[in-house]
Amino acid sequence: MLLLVICLAGLAPGIATAWLLRHRGWLLATVAGLAVTLALPGLLLLAMVAMPPLGYVVAACSAAVAVKAYDEGRVLIGTAWAVVVFASFACAGVL
């Protein structure tokens, strides 16, 4: 459920941008929506570097999701979340 919410939150700015720019042509709207959607992870990384407690919160939540995914036998999903934990701690200055 958390993964679905995160995916929708990540796609929402891109969908909104494409919807607002549709009168200028769908190609421009699609490119703008894709750029906004891809910029969101970079913005999160910059926010975690600027405010280390955010990195701790993201790492803690990601660790809980990774452990649950490993318990359910979804190794690739668990590993992806473990990478998020590592990146969060690295942005917070722990590693």
FENZI-V461651 format. One record per helix or strand. SS is the DSSP state (2 for helix, 1 for strand). FROM is the first residue (numbers start at 0). LEN is the number of residues. Records with the same first field share a line. If there is no record, write none. Layout:
SS->FROM-LEN / FROM-LEN
This chain:
2->1-19 / 21-3 / 25-25 / 51-20 / 74-18
